[in-house]
Amino acid sequence: MAKVIIYPTNSLILSDLVQRFGHTPIAMMEKIKEKISTVGVDSPPLNITAEEPKTGLKYAAVEVPAGVRGRMALVGPMIEQAEAGIIVGETPMAFGCMGCARTNELTKFLIRERDMPVLELDFPESDDGGQEFVYKIGEFLKSLPKNEKEGQQNE
């Protein structure tokens, strides 16, 4: 089973599709769950550790707004552990708004720069487009290795 980074990283629809095809979605919801259930992290709004600003600097320069670095402290490591990616463009707010245009651009750039399979498609505008959207995602996910042995054979 492949670890698949999804964009938008908080899309429940993409996360569910990835899981249904037998892979592990790398999504923001899991990272947030880890943060709020980790002992030693104060309750919001003081929900960062001293290491997270340093982690954010790995992905975004010090001149970049702090919000971008803060988001990248979570998103950057997610991208690094991914073995494949799905990027959906032109999405409506309800599909999974990430809340920061600069972080969005940096996230998509870093996913594209990884040496891994990436599927990019736009959000569908019709019922037929929706069916084609799910079909393309399904075919992409079926093409990914299901387990470590299969992944080693494909290399």
Rosetta silent file (secondary structure, phi, psi, omega in degrees, C-alpha in Angstrom):
SEQUENCE: MAKVIIYPTNSLILSDLVQRFGHTPIAMMEKIKEKISTVGVDSPPLNITAEEPKTGLKYAAVEVPAGVRGRMALVGPMIEQAEAGIIVGETPMAFGCMGCARTNELTKFLIRERDMPVLELDFPESDDGGQEFVYKIGEFLKSLPKNEKEGQQNE
SCORE:     score description
SCORE:     0.000 S_00000001
   1 L     0.000  132.887 -177.882    0.000    0.000    0.000 S_00000001
   2 L   -91.219  150.878  173.018    1.383    3.395   -1.002 S_00000001
   3 E   -91.155  117.908 -172.663    1.369    6.539    1.105 S_00000001
   4 E  -114.628  116.572  174.570   -0.452    9.129   -1.007 S_00000001
   5 E   -77.940  133.483  178.910   -0.261   12.861   -0.274 S_00000001
   6 E  -110.417  148.150  173.443   -3.466   14.590   -1.249 S_00000001
   7 E  -134.781  124.533    2.907   -3.971   18.220   -2.222 S_00000001
   8 L   -63.720  142.637 -172.679   -5.919   19.933   -0.819 S_00000001
   9 L   -71.298   -7.084  178.870   -4.424   18.255    2.219 S_00000001
  10 L  -116.921   24.320  179.979   -7.680   18.443    4.156 S_00000001
  11 L   -81.630  112.655  178.022  -10.011   16.976    1.527 S_00000001
  12 H   -65.579  -34.521 -179.153  -12.176   14.301    3.106 S_00000001
  13 H   -64.404  -48.937  179.302  -13.305   13.154   -0.355 S_00000001
  14 H   -64.577  -41.882  179.573   -9.758   12.511   -1.594 S_00000001
  15 H   -58.663  -44.969 -179.965   -8.757   10.916    1.690 S_00000001
  16 H   -64.669  -43.419  179.213  -11.713    8.534    1.488 S_00000001
  17 H   -60.616  -44.669  179.982  -11.003    7.614   -2.162 S_00000001
  18 H   -60.223  -44.457  179.061   -7.363    6.833   -1.403 S_00000001
  19 H   -63.862  -41.813 -178.596   -8.403    4.597    1.501 S_00000001
  20 H   -62.840  -26.255  179.026  -11.068    2.812   -0.541 S_00000001
  21 L   -94.576   13.654  171.216   -8.430    1.820   -3.090 S_00000001
  22 L    85.291   18.028  179.645   -6.250    0.260   -0.389 S_00000001
  23 L  -115.521  171.996 -179.714   -3.668    2.998    0.130 S_00000001
  24 E  -102.032  116.129  176.868   -2.813    5.293    3.026 S_00000001
  25 E   -75.843  135.994  172.437   -3.851    8.920    2.592 S_00000001
  26 E  -100.654  106.327 -171.203   -1.430   11.478    3.962 S_00000001
  27 L  -133.533  155.641 -178.312   -3.823   14.177    5.064 S_00000001
  28 H   -62.028  -32.546 -176.082   -3.879   17.178    7.365 S_00000001
  29 H   -58.387  -40.612  179.415   -6.651   15.709    9.510 S_00000001
  30 H   -66.752  -40.259  179.640   -4.316   13.010   10.871 S_00000001
  31 H   -65.097  -41.678  178.921   -1.569   15.548   11.619 S_00000001
  32 H   -65.082  -41.126  177.696   -3.989   17.801   13.484 S_00000001
  33 H   -58.830  -44.529  177.879   -5.291   14.793   15.442 S_00000001
  34 H   -59.168  -42.881 -177.235   -1.700   13.936   16.440 S_00000001
  35 H   -64.444  -44.479 -174.573   -1.098   17.517   17.559 S_00000001
  36 H   -80.321  -15.103  179.333   -4.156   17.853   19.735 S_00000001
  37 H  -106.643    5.478  179.555   -3.773   14.426   21.324 S_00000001
  38 L   -85.790  129.208  176.789   -0.028   14.631   22.005 S_00000001
  39 L   -68.897  138.287  178.108    0.958   15.058   25.629 S_00000001
  40 L   102.104  -10.828  175.368    3.186   18.077   26.122 S_00000001
  41 L  -103.444  122.672 -179.255    1.494   20.323   23.576 S_00000001
  42 L   -65.090  158.361  178.659   -0.645   22.962   25.224 S_00000001
  43 L   -66.623  157.093 -179.561   -4.244   23.387   24.137 S_00000001
  44 L   -52.149  146.827    6.592   -4.916   25.924   21.339 S_00000001
  45 L   -89.299    1.628 -179.645   -3.787   28.547   20.601 S_00000001
  46 L   -91.797   59.636 -171.930   -0.425   27.497   22.087 S_00000001
  47 L  -108.935   38.075  173.922   -0.349   24.287   20.090 S_00000001
  48 L  -127.474  157.161  175.632    3.175   24.286   18.694 S_00000001
  49 L   -99.322  170.408  179.478    6.418   22.969   20.007 S_00000001
  50 L   -66.380  -23.762 -178.379    9.732   24.802   19.988 S_00000001
  51 L   -79.303  -26.586 -173.773   10.922   22.598   17.106 S_00000001
  52 H   -63.049  -40.607  175.198    8.108   23.395   14.678 S_00000001
  53 H   -60.419  -35.239  176.958    9.261   26.914   13.694 S_00000001
  54 H   -67.031  -40.149  177.732   12.666   25.382   12.873 S_00000001
  55 H   -61.830  -42.782  178.821   10.984   22.681   10.794 S_00000001
  56 H   -59.838  -33.259  179.254    9.060   25.340    8.875 S_00000001
  57 H   -67.077  -20.582  177.246   12.337   27.064    7.986 S_00000001
  58 H   -65.994  -29.006 -174.222   13.396   23.940    6.104 S_00000001
  59 H  -107.055  -23.266 -177.385   10.634   24.610    3.557 S_00000001
  60 L  -141.313  135.788 -176.858   10.216   28.395    3.589 S_00000001
  61 L   -63.138  163.183 -178.512   12.769   31.166    4.116 S_00000001
  62 L   -63.185  -25.926 -179.921   12.756   33.403    7.172 S_00000001
  63 L   -74.320  -17.055 -179.139   11.395   36.291    5.026 S_00000001
  64 L   -72.047  144.418  179.848    8.239   34.281    4.270 S_00000001
  65 L   -53.247  145.262 -176.608    5.252   35.108    6.504 S_00000001
  66 H   -57.604  -34.024  179.949    5.168   33.114    9.743 S_00000001
  67 H   -62.357  -38.201  178.285    1.821   31.549    8.824 S_00000001
  68 H   -66.005  -47.210  179.256    3.354   29.928    5.735 S_00000001
  69 H   -61.399  -39.774  178.843    6.279   28.568    7.763 S_00000001
  70 H   -63.150  -44.663  177.716    3.887   27.309   10.424 S_00000001
  71 H   -65.222  -39.914 -178.491    1.739   25.480    7.891 S_00000001
  72 H   -69.847  -22.185  174.887    4.821   24.095    6.147 S_00000001
  73 H   -62.854  -28.375  176.282    6.070   22.724    9.487 S_00000001
  74 H   -91.349  -47.016 -172.961    3.092   20.336    9.196 S_00000001
  75 H   -73.746  -38.796 -177.888    2.770   19.929    5.410 S_00000001
  76 H   -54.772  -53.495  177.865    6.485   19.621    4.546 S_00000001
  77 H   -61.383  -30.753  176.745    7.094   16.387    6.479 S_00000001
  78 H   -63.368  -43.434  179.711    3.864   14.975    5.012 S_00000001
  79 H   -63.669  -40.887 -178.606    5.220   15.564    1.507 S_00000001
  80 H   -63.201  -32.993 -178.782    8.540   13.938    2.419 S_00000001
  81 H   -86.189   -6.478 -177.513    6.908   10.682    3.544 S_00000001
  82 L   -71.206  147.479  175.192    4.696   10.445    0.431 S_00000001
  83 L  -111.600  -10.707  177.422    5.231    7.778   -2.218 S_00000001
  84 E  -160.382  166.518 -179.400    2.647    9.250   -4.613 S_00000001
  85 E  -145.773  151.517  172.927    0.495   12.342   -4.872 S_00000001
  86 E  -127.788  123.538  178.056   -2.866   13.587   -6.091 S_00000001
  87 E  -116.890  122.263  176.539   -3.318   17.296   -6.784 S_00000001
  88 E  -110.578  121.978 -179.732   -6.793   18.618   -7.541 S_00000001
  89 E   -99.416  167.650  177.290   -6.928   22.139   -8.934 S_00000001
  90 L    55.158   43.280 -176.793   -9.754   24.655   -9.256 S_00000001
  91 L   -88.452  145.412  172.754  -11.488   23.287   -6.156 S_00000001
  92 L   -73.840  162.202 -177.759  -14.445   24.942   -4.438 S_00000001
  93 H   -55.129  -39.851 -175.473  -14.055   25.958   -0.797 S_00000001
  94 H   -70.225  -14.929 -179.079  -16.118   23.006    0.467 S_00000001
  95 H   -76.956  -23.796  179.861  -13.782   20.461   -1.172 S_00000001
  96 H   147.461   71.607 -178.895  -10.925   21.338    1.178 S_00000001
  97 L   -72.835  128.545 -179.258   -9.817   24.959    1.505 S_00000001
  98 L   -88.347  -16.626  171.717   -6.236   25.233    2.778 S_00000001
  99 L    85.383   -1.833 -176.696   -6.615   28.881    3.755 S_00000001
 100 L  -152.344  110.909 -175.288   -3.329   30.325    2.440 S_00000001
 101 H   -59.867  -40.434 -178.283   -2.510   30.943   -1.233 S_00000001
 102 H   -68.876  -40.157  176.623    1.283   30.997   -0.723 S_00000001
 103 H   -64.155  -40.207  178.694    1.256   27.765    1.250 S_00000001
 104 H   -58.292  -48.215 -179.133   -0.927   26.222   -1.459 S_00000001
 105 H   -63.863  -42.945  179.572    1.534   27.131   -4.206 S_00000001
 106 H   -65.489  -40.793  178.925    4.523   25.925   -2.201 S_00000001
 107 H   -61.135  -49.266  179.628    2.760   22.662   -1.326 S_00000001
 108 H   -62.344  -41.079  178.652    1.919   21.906   -4.969 S_00000001
 109 H   -60.161  -47.985 -177.921    5.454   22.829   -6.052 S_00000001
 110 H   -66.299  -34.618  176.347    7.069   20.513   -3.484 S_00000001
 111 H   -65.735  -45.327 -179.266    4.758   17.621   -4.409 S_00000001
 112 H   -64.030  -31.366 -176.595    5.590   18.067   -8.109 S_00000001
 113 H   -76.870  -19.292  178.620    9.319   18.216   -7.370 S_00000001
 114 L   -68.034  147.845  176.733    9.359   14.836   -5.617 S_00000001
 115 L   -86.709   80.071 -178.006   10.459   11.842   -7.670 S_00000001
 116 L  -156.599  160.841  176.496    7.145    9.979   -7.379 S_00000001
 117 L   -67.091  134.375  178.952    3.992    9.401   -9.410 S_00000001
 118 E  -134.641  130.756  174.431    1.650   12.397   -9.262 S_00000001
 119 E  -104.243  126.366  176.127   -1.845   12.725  -10.702 S_00000001
 120 E  -119.871  129.937  176.591   -3.042   16.258  -11.410 S_00000001
 121 E  -152.723  159.670  178.847   -6.592   17.036  -12.413 S_00000001
 122 E   -92.245  154.872  177.955   -9.138   19.808  -12.045 S_00000001
 123 L   -62.667  136.682 -177.228  -12.273   19.593   -9.969 S_00000001
 124 L   -70.643  151.362 -179.641  -15.198   18.406  -12.132 S_00000001
 125 L  -111.517    0.655 -178.980  -17.941   20.787  -13.216 S_00000001
 126 L  -146.962  171.677  177.578  -20.624   18.249  -14.190 S_00000001
 127 H   -63.718  -44.458  178.106  -21.968   14.807  -13.260 S_00000001
 128 H   -62.646  -40.730  177.027  -20.153   13.224  -16.197 S_00000001
 129 H   -63.063  -35.932  178.022  -17.008   15.095  -15.197 S_00000001
 130 H   -65.039  -40.288  177.638  -17.424   13.769  -11.654 S_00000001
 131 H   -65.914  -42.520  178.393  -17.570   10.198  -12.883 S_00000001
 132 H   -64.686  -38.257  177.873  -14.470   10.740  -15.027 S_00000001
 133 H   -57.809  -51.740 -179.697  -12.752   12.389  -12.027 S_00000001
 134 H   -66.177  -39.142  178.908  -13.324    9.355   -9.789 S_00000001
 135 H   -61.013  -46.561 -179.597  -12.386    6.974  -12.625 S_00000001
 136 H   -63.052  -41.789  177.949   -9.041    8.740  -13.226 S_00000001
 137 H   -64.629  -43.436  178.782   -8.221    8.731   -9.518 S_00000001
 138 H   -60.206  -45.391  179.228   -9.170    5.060   -9.293 S_00000001
 139 H   -63.907  -39.672  177.824   -6.976    4.104  -12.252 S_00000001
 140 H   -62.834  -47.529 -178.266   -4.064    6.073  -10.800 S_00000001
 141 H   -66.444  -35.487  177.036   -4.440    4.409   -7.403 S_00000001
 142 H   -65.557  -27.836 -178.682   -4.739    0.944   -8.983 S_00000001
 143 L   -77.742  -12.046 -178.815   -1.424    1.555  -10.763 S_00000001
 144 L   -84.132  149.295  177.178    0.408    2.082   -7.455 S_00000001
 145 L   -60.239  140.652 -179.744    2.056   -0.824   -5.611 S_00000001
 146 L   -87.769  -26.544 -179.426   -0.218   -2.383   -2.983 S_00000001
 147 L  -146.688  171.444 -176.504    2.544   -3.706   -0.706 S_00000001
 148 H   -60.941  -42.626 -178.764    6.303   -3.467   -0.141 S_00000001
 149 H   -61.210  -44.497  179.823    7.128   -6.693   -2.024 S_00000001
 150 H   -64.690  -39.317  178.759    5.188   -5.521   -5.080 S_00000001
 151 H   -62.619  -38.678  179.602    6.841   -2.075   -4.865 S_00000001
 152 H   -70.396  -32.934  177.574   10.319   -3.662   -4.832 S_00000001
 153 H   -69.120  -32.255 -177.603    9.439   -5.791   -7.854 S_00000001
 154 H   -78.528  -13.859 -176.556    8.322   -2.724   -9.808 S_00000001
 155 L   -77.989    0.000    0.000   11.604   -0.851   -9.243 S_00000001
